[in-house]
Amino acid sequence: MYKYHNLNPISQVGLDEFTKDYAPVSTPETADAILVRSAAMHEMEFAPDLKAIARAGAGVNNIPLEKCAEQGIVVFNTPGANANGVKELVIAGMLLASRDIIGGINWVEENEEDGNIAKDAEKAKKAFAGQELEGKKLGVIGLGAIGVLVANAATHLGMDVYGYDPYVSVDSAWRLSRSIHHTTNVDEIYENCDYITVHVPALDSTKGMIGKDALGLMKEGVIVLNFARDVLVDSEAMVDALVAGKVKHYVTDFPTPEIAGVKGAIVIPHLGASTEESEDNCAKMAVKEVMDYLENGNIKHS
Ligand code: MLT
C-alpha cells in the first residue's frame, strides 16, 4: 500500500484517480508522496521515506528543489494543465485594463441608492469610455503552454500579435497561429507593443526582466500584464512607471503590497488557475505522475 499526504488540498477529482493501492495519511512523515498546490515547503523537513512531491500547478518555486535533489525526492509539476484557466484570465485582464468595467460597476454601486442610475448613465458612458483591443499590438514574452494560448486567443480578438521566445519547443511552434510574428529580439516587443504580457518561469535570468531598462524602451501608455510570477517585474521600477503615466495599467495576478493601490495598477489575488476545470486537470495530472513513478519508476509528463 502506498501512502500520500495532501498537504495543501488539491482537487478531490484528482484524488479520486488514486487506485485502491493508495491511502491518504494525515501527516507527511510516513508518506511516499506529497501532493501540494502553492503552499511554501522551504521550511519543511522531509522524512527519509518520501519519494515524490507533486505540485498541482506549473511553477515549482514553492518547493526546495536542491534539498529534494540531495535527498533523491523526485519533483513533478503539471505544465499546461491549468493553461486555459490562466489564458482566460489574461484576456479578462486585457479587457479590464482597456474598458473601465471596474469603474463603471463601482459607479453603479455608489449611486444606486439615489435611484438615478438609468438617468445618469449618459454621464457614466463618457466617464468610463475605453479603448478596443482590435488592431492593437500585443507582445507575448514566453511561448510555452500559456503564452501560446494567449497569443492565439488574441489573434481571434483582432490583435496584431508578436511572440518572443528564444527557446520555442516544437510542440509550441506547431500550436502557434501562423499569423503571429515571431521575434528573437525582445526589444522589438518593448518598443512597439501597446500591450505586453509575460509568460516565462522565474529563473535567475528572468527575475526583474521588466525593470527600469525594459520599461524605458516601452511606449507611453503601455499596458503590462504579469500572470506568470511576481519577481519577473521590478516593483519599484513599475511603481515609478505607473506614477509617471508611462505604464497606463499594470495588471498583475500577484498581490504585491508595493503595487496594490498605485494608480493604474490592477491587482488580482492569484486567481489565474483558480477554476474548477484547471484545478481538476492539475490534480489529475499530479496523481497520474505520482502513481506512474511509484509503480513503474517513470519520470515523465503524460
Ligand atoms: C501555477 O504555477 O501553475 C499556478 O501558480 C497554480 C496555482 O495557482 O496554484
Boltz pocket constraint, residues with backbone or C-beta under 6 A from the ligand:
constraints:
  - pocket:
      binder: B
      contacts: [[A, 37], [A, 38], [A, 56], [A, 57], [A, 58], [A, 59], [A, 60], [A, 82], [A, 228], [A, 270], [A, 272], [A, 273], [A, 274]]
      max_distance: 6.0
